[in-house]
Amino acid sequence: MATCEKCGNAYDKSFEVKIGGKVHVFDSFECAIAAVAPRCTHCGIAIIGHGLEASGKMYCCNHCALHAGEAGLNDRDDTASDRRADPDSNVFSSNAT
């Protein structure tokens, strides 16, 4: 039985996460996320998806990257390449005709 490195719970269903050659032990995804998930440079939220990276910094979404001054990133797999976000709004606009 292993002990979670985040909360200290000894649990028979704990699991290991290997990052950069270091092994971490957790009893839940909640503890794993709290301990090792990267944080958004702008808002500080734990990034549990793919996130965005620019200039060596991680962002949870394009909205936060834009607010931090990063341009040209896109967090959507969209065929409309001219789709842009207004950093002061949660609304995406498209210049597509």
TIVO-2410 file (N, C-alpha, C; in nm, 3 decimals):
# residues 97
REC num residu      c1      c2      c3 atome chaine
REC   1      M   0.085  -0.117   0.000     N      A
REC   1      M   0.000   0.000   0.000    CA      A
REC   1      M   0.090   0.123   0.000     C      A
REC   2      A   0.064   0.213  -0.094     N      A
REC   2      A   0.146   0.334  -0.105    CA      A
REC   2      A   0.073   0.453  -0.044     C      A
REC   3      T   0.150   0.556  -0.013     N      A
REC   3      T   0.097   0.677   0.049    CA      A
REC   3      T   0.099   0.792  -0.052     C      A
REC   4      C  -0.013   0.861  -0.063     N      A
REC   4      C  -0.025   0.975  -0.154    CA      A
REC   4      C   0.068   1.087  -0.108     C      A
REC   5      E   0.148   1.138  -0.201     N      A
REC   5      E   0.242   1.244  -0.165    CA      A
REC   5      E   0.175   1.379  -0.144     C      A
REC   6      K   0.051   1.394  -0.189     N      A
REC   6      K  -0.021   1.521  -0.172    CA      A
REC   6      K  -0.098   1.526  -0.041     C      A
REC   7      C  -0.179   1.424  -0.014     N      A
REC   7      C  -0.266   1.429   0.104    CA      A
REC   7      C  -0.223   1.336   0.217     C      A
REC   8      G  -0.130   1.243   0.189     N      A
REC   8      G  -0.081   1.153   0.292    CA      A
REC   8      G  -0.166   1.030   0.316     C      A
REC   9      N  -0.269   1.010   0.236     N      A
REC   9      N  -0.356   0.894   0.252    CA      A
REC   9      N  -0.286   0.766   0.205     C      A
REC  10      A  -0.286   0.664   0.288     N      A
REC  10      A  -0.235   0.533   0.248    CA      A
REC  10      A  -0.352   0.460   0.182     C      A
REC  11      Y  -0.332   0.418   0.057     N      A
REC  11      Y  -0.444   0.367  -0.023    CA      A
REC  11      Y  -0.398   0.249  -0.106     C      A
REC  12      D  -0.479   0.143  -0.108     N      A
REC  12      D  -0.440   0.022  -0.182    CA      A
REC  12      D  -0.458   0.038  -0.333     C      A
REC  13      K  -0.523   0.143  -0.377     N      A
REC  13      K  -0.542   0.166  -0.521    CA      A
REC  13      K  -0.468   0.291  -0.567     C      A
REC  14      S  -0.360   0.325  -0.500     N      A
REC  14      S  -0.280   0.441  -0.541    CA      A
REC  14      S  -0.216   0.412  -0.676     C      A
REC  15      F  -0.166   0.517  -0.739     N      A
REC  15      F  -0.102   0.501  -0.871    CA      A
REC  15      F   0.019   0.592  -0.880     C      A
REC  16      E   0.103   0.565  -0.978     N      A
REC  16      E   0.225   0.641  -0.997    CA      A
REC  16      E   0.216   0.724  -1.125     C      A
REC  17      V   0.275   0.843  -1.119     N      A
REC  17      V   0.287   0.929  -1.234    CA      A
REC  17      V   0.436   0.960  -1.247     C      A
REC  18      K   0.491   0.934  -1.365     N      A
REC  18      K   0.633   0.960  -1.387    CA      A
REC  18      K   0.648   1.084  -1.474     C      A
REC  19      I   0.719   1.184  -1.421     N      A
REC  19      I   0.741   1.310  -1.493    CA      A
REC  19      I   0.889   1.343  -1.487     C      A
REC  20      G   0.950   1.353  -1.604     N      A
REC  20      G   1.091   1.389  -1.609    CA      A
REC  20      G   1.180   1.296  -1.530     C      A
REC  21      G   1.147   1.168  -1.528     N      A
REC  21      G   1.227   1.070  -1.457    CA      A
REC  21      G   1.196   1.057  -1.309     C      A
REC  22      K   1.112   1.144  -1.254     N      A
REC  22      K   1.074   1.136  -1.113    CA      A
REC  22      K   0.937   1.070  -1.100     C      A
REC  23      V   0.926   0.977  -1.007     N      A
REC  23      V   0.800   0.906  -0.985    CA      A
REC  23      V   0.724   0.970  -0.870     C      A
REC  24      H   0.597   1.002  -0.895     N      A
REC  24      H   0.508   1.059  -0.794    CA      A
REC  24      H   0.400   0.957  -0.764     C      A
REC  25      V   0.353   0.950  -0.640     N      A
REC  25      V   0.248   0.856  -0.599    CA      A
REC  25      V   0.128   0.935  -0.549     C      A
REC  26      F   0.010   0.899  -0.600     N      A
REC  26      F  -0.114   0.967  -0.562    CA      A
REC  26      F  -0.225   0.866  -0.537     C      A
REC  27      D  -0.325   0.909  -0.460     N      A
REC  27      D  -0.440   0.823  -0.435    CA      A
REC  27      D  -0.560   0.863  -0.519     C      A
REC  28      S  -0.551   0.978  -0.590     N      A
REC  28      S  -0.662   1.024  -0.673    CA      A
REC  28      S  -0.610   1.117  -0.780     C      A
REC  29      F  -0.690   1.134  -0.885     N      A
REC  29      F  -0.655   1.231  -0.988    CA      A
REC  29      F  -0.658   1.372  -0.930     C      A
REC  30      E  -0.748   1.395  -0.837     N      A
REC  30      E  -0.756   1.526  -0.773    CA      A
REC  30      E  -0.622   1.565  -0.710     C      A
REC  31      C  -0.561   1.474  -0.636     N      A
REC  31      C  -0.432   1.502  -0.574    CA      A
REC  31      C  -0.321   1.516  -0.679     C      A
REC  32      A  -0.326   1.432  -0.782     N      A
REC  32      A  -0.224   1.440  -0.888    CA      A
REC  32      A  -0.230   1.575  -0.958     C      A
REC  33      I  -0.349   1.619  -0.991     N      A
REC  33      I  -0.366   1.748  -1.058    CA      A
REC  33      I  -0.317   1.861  -0.967     C      A
REC  34      A  -0.356   1.859  -0.841     N      A
REC  34      A  -0.315   1.963  -0.748    CA      A
REC  34      A  -0.164   1.969  -0.733     C      A
REC  35      A  -0.099   1.855  -0.740     N      A
REC  35      A   0.046   1.850  -0.716    CA      A
REC  35      A   0.131   1.877  -0.840     C      A
REC  36      V   0.091   1.826  -0.956     N      A
REC  36      V   0.183   1.831  -1.070    CA      A
REC  36      V   0.132   1.898  -1.197     C      A
REC  37      A   0.004   1.934  -1.202     N      A
REC  37      A  -0.046   1.999  -1.324    CA      A
REC  37      A   0.017   2.137  -1.337     C      A
REC  38      P   0.056   2.174  -1.461     N      A
REC  38      P   0.107   2.310  -1.480    CA      A
REC  38      P  -0.003   2.412  -1.453     C      A
REC  39      R   0.034   2.533  -1.419     N      A
REC  39      R  -0.060   2.641  -1.390    CA      A
REC  39      R  -0.056   2.746  -1.501     C      A
REC  40      C  -0.172   2.800  -1.533     N      A
REC  40      C  -0.181   2.906  -1.632    CA      A
REC  40      C  -0.106   3.029  -1.581     C      A
REC  41      T  -0.020   3.083  -1.664     N      A
REC  41      T   0.059   3.201  -1.628    CA      A
REC  41      T  -0.031   3.321  -1.601     C      A
REC  42      H  -0.143   3.329  -1.669     N      A
REC  42      H  -0.231   3.446  -1.653    CA      A
REC  42      H  -0.328   3.432  -1.536     C      A
REC  43      C  -0.406   3.323  -1.532     N      A
REC  43      C  -0.512   3.312  -1.430    CA      A
REC  43      C  -0.479   3.217  -1.316     C      A
REC  44      G  -0.378   3.133  -1.333     N      A
REC  44      G  -0.336   3.045  -1.225    CA      A
REC  44      G  -0.409   2.912  -1.214     C      A
REC  45      I  -0.507   2.888  -1.300     N      A
REC  45      I  -0.583   2.763  -1.293    CA      A
REC  45      I  -0.493   2.644  -1.333     C      A
REC  46      A  -0.520   2.528  -1.276     N      A
REC  46      A  -0.446   2.408  -1.314    CA      A
REC  46      A  -0.486   2.369  -1.456     C      A
REC  47      I  -0.387   2.342  -1.539     N      A
REC  47      I  -0.413   2.303  -1.677    CA      A
REC  47      I  -0.417   2.151  -1.683     C      A
REC  48      I  -0.537   2.096  -1.703     N      A
REC  48      I  -0.550   1.950  -1.708    CA      A
REC  48      I  -0.573   1.900  -1.850     C      A
REC  49      G  -0.581   1.992  -1.943     N      A
REC  49      G  -0.590   1.958  -2.086    CA      A
REC  49      G  -0.455   1.985  -2.151     C      A
REC  50      H  -0.457   2.006  -2.280     N      A
REC  50      H  -0.332   2.029  -2.352    CA      A
REC  50      H  -0.275   2.167  -2.327     C      A
REC  51      G  -0.358   2.268  -2.304     N      A
REC  51      G  -0.311   2.402  -2.282    CA      A
REC  51      G  -0.239   2.461  -2.402     C      A
REC  52      L  -0.180   2.577  -2.383     N      A
REC  52      L  -0.102   2.645  -2.487    CA      A
REC  52      L   0.029   2.688  -2.425     C      A
REC  53      E   0.134   2.688  -2.506     N      A
REC  53      E   0.265   2.730  -2.457    CA      A
REC  53      E   0.324   2.833  -2.552     C      A
REC  54      A   0.376   2.941  -2.495     N      A
REC  54      A   0.441   3.045  -2.574    CA      A
REC  54      A   0.548   3.112  -2.488     C      A
REC  55      S   0.662   3.136  -2.547     N      A
REC  55      S   0.772   3.203  -2.477    CA      A
REC  55      S   0.805   3.136  -2.344     C      A
REC  56      G   0.792   3.003  -2.341     N      A
REC  56      G   0.824   2.927  -2.221    CA      A
REC  56      G   0.720   2.935  -2.111     C      A
REC  57      K   0.603   2.993  -2.140     N      A
REC  57      K   0.496   3.007  -2.041    CA      A
REC  57      K   0.376   2.924  -2.085     C      A
REC  58      M   0.301   2.872  -1.988     N      A
REC  58      M   0.183   2.791  -2.015    CA      A
REC  58      M   0.056   2.872  -1.991     C      A
REC  59      Y  -0.043   2.849  -2.077     N      A
REC  59      Y  -0.173   2.915  -2.065    CA      A
REC  59      Y  -0.283   2.810  -2.077     C      A
REC  60      C  -0.393   2.831  -2.006     N      A
REC  60      C  -0.504   2.736  -2.012    CA      A
REC  60      C  -0.585   2.752  -2.141     C      A
REC  61      C  -0.582   2.871  -2.200     N      A
REC  61      C  -0.662   2.897  -2.320    CA      A
REC  61      C  -0.607   3.018  -2.395     C      A
REC  62      N  -0.656   3.038  -2.515     N      A
REC  62      N  -0.614   3.150  -2.597    CA      A
REC  62      N  -0.651   3.284  -2.532     C      A
REC  63      H  -0.764   3.289  -2.465     N      A
REC  63      H  -0.810   3.410  -2.398    CA      A
REC  63      H  -0.703   3.460  -2.299     C      A
REC  64      C  -0.651   3.370  -2.217     N      A
REC  64      C  -0.548   3.408  -2.120    CA      A
REC  64      C  -0.417   3.446  -2.189     C      A
REC  65      A  -0.382   3.373  -2.294     N      A
REC  65      A  -0.259   3.404  -2.368    CA      A
REC  65      A  -0.267   3.544  -2.428     C      A
REC  66      L  -0.383   3.580  -2.484     N      A
REC  66      L  -0.401   3.714  -2.541    CA      A
REC  66      L  -0.390   3.821  -2.434     C      A
REC  67      H  -0.450   3.797  -2.316     N      A
REC  67      H  -0.441   3.894  -2.208    CA      A
REC  67      H  -0.298   3.912  -2.160     C      A
REC  68      A  -0.216   3.809  -2.174     N      A
REC  68      A  -0.076   3.816  -2.132    CA      A
REC  68      A   0.013   3.872  -2.243     C      A
REC  69      G  -0.047   3.907  -2.358     N      A
REC  69      G   0.029   3.967  -2.466    CA      A
REC  69      G   0.082   3.872  -2.571     C      A
REC  70      E   0.042   3.747  -2.565     N      A
REC  70      E   0.085   3.649  -2.665    CA      A
REC  70      E  -0.013   3.651  -2.782     C      A
REC  71      A   0.037   3.671  -2.901     N      A
REC  71      A  -0.049   3.675  -3.019    CA      A
REC  71      A  -0.017   3.555  -3.109     C      A
REC  72      G  -0.110   3.520  -3.192     N      A
REC  72      G  -0.087   3.416  -3.291    CA      A
REC  72      G  -0.110   3.274  -3.241     C      A
REC  73      L  -0.156   3.258  -3.118     N      A
REC  73      L  -0.187   3.125  -3.067    CA      A
REC  73      L  -0.333   3.094  -3.095     C      A
REC  74      N  -0.365   2.968  -3.100     N      A
REC  74      N  -0.503   2.927  -3.123    CA      A
REC  74      N  -0.529   2.799  -3.045     C      A
REC  75      D  -0.634   2.796  -2.965     N      A
REC  75      D  -0.665   2.676  -2.888    CA      A
REC  75      D  -0.779   2.596  -2.951     C      A
REC  76      R  -0.808   2.625  -3.077     N      A
REC  76      R  -0.914   2.553  -3.146    CA      A
REC  76      R  -0.858   2.493  -3.274     C      A
REC  77      D  -0.899   2.373  -3.303     N      A
REC  77      D  -0.864   2.311  -3.430    CA      A
REC  77      D  -0.974   2.351  -3.527     C      A
REC  78      D  -0.957   2.467  -3.586     N      A
REC  78      D  -1.062   2.526  -3.667    CA      A
REC  78      D  -1.007   2.555  -3.807     C      A
REC  79      T  -1.086   2.530  -3.907     N      A
REC  79      T  -1.040   2.555  -4.043    CA      A
REC  79      T  -1.047   2.702  -4.080     C      A
REC  80      A  -1.118   2.783  -4.001     N      A
REC  80      A  -1.124   2.927  -4.027    CA      A
REC  80      A  -1.000   2.992  -3.968     C      A
REC  81      S  -0.896   3.006  -4.048     N      A
REC  81      S  -0.769   3.056  -3.998    CA      A
REC  81      S  -0.773   3.203  -3.959     C      A
REC  82      D  -0.877   3.274  -4.001     N      A
REC  82      D  -0.885   3.416  -3.967    CA      A
REC  82      D  -0.969   3.440  -3.842     C      A
REC  83      R  -0.997   3.337  -3.767     N      A
REC  83      R  -1.077   3.349  -3.645    CA      A
REC  83      R  -0.991   3.411  -3.535     C      A
REC  84      R  -1.038   3.517  -3.474     N      A
REC  84      R  -0.961   3.587  -3.371    CA      A
REC  84      R  -1.048   3.609  -3.248     C      A
REC  85      A  -0.985   3.613  -3.133     N      A
REC  85      A  -1.058   3.640  -3.009    CA      A
REC  85      A  -1.029   3.780  -2.961     C      A
REC  86      D  -1.129   3.845  -2.908     N      A
REC  86      D  -1.113   3.974  -2.842    CA      A
REC  86      D  -1.074   3.944  -2.698     C      A
REC  87      P  -0.955   3.988  -2.651     N      A
REC  87      P  -0.913   3.954  -2.516    CA      A
REC  87      P  -0.999   4.014  -2.407     C      A
REC  88      D  -1.084   4.109  -2.438     N      A
REC  88      D  -1.172   4.170  -2.338    CA      A
REC  88      D  -1.312   4.110  -2.341     C      A
REC  89      S  -1.326   3.999  -2.410     N      A
REC  89      S  -1.457   3.937  -2.424    CA      A
REC  89      S  -1.441   3.786  -2.428     C      A
REC  90      N  -1.545   3.715  -2.392     N      A
REC  90      N  -1.544   3.570  -2.404    CA      A
REC  90      N  -1.604   3.527  -2.538     C      A
REC  91      V  -1.628   3.623  -2.626     N      A
REC  91      V  -1.694   3.595  -2.753    CA      A
REC  91      V  -1.590   3.592  -2.865     C      A
REC  92      F  -1.595   3.487  -2.945     N      A
REC  92      F  -1.508   3.479  -3.062    CA      A
REC  92      F  -1.580   3.543  -3.179     C      A
REC  93      S  -1.503   3.612  -3.261     N      A
REC  93      S  -1.561   3.669  -3.382    CA      A
REC  93      S  -1.486   3.613  -3.501     C      A
REC  94      S  -1.550   3.610  -3.613     N      A
REC  94      S  -1.487   3.558  -3.733    CA      A
REC  94      S  -1.496   3.662  -3.842     C      A
REC  95      N  -1.386   3.678  -3.915     N      A
REC  95      N  -1.383   3.770  -4.028    CA      A
REC  95      N  -1.413   3.696  -4.158     C      A
REC  96      A  -1.450   3.570  -4.147     N      A
REC  96      A  -1.478   3.489  -4.266    CA      A
REC  96      A  -1.601   3.542  -4.336     C      A
REC  97      T  -1.599   3.536  -4.466     N      A
REC  97      T  -1.714   3.584  -4.543    CA      A
REC  97      T  -1.792   3.468  -4.598     C      A
***
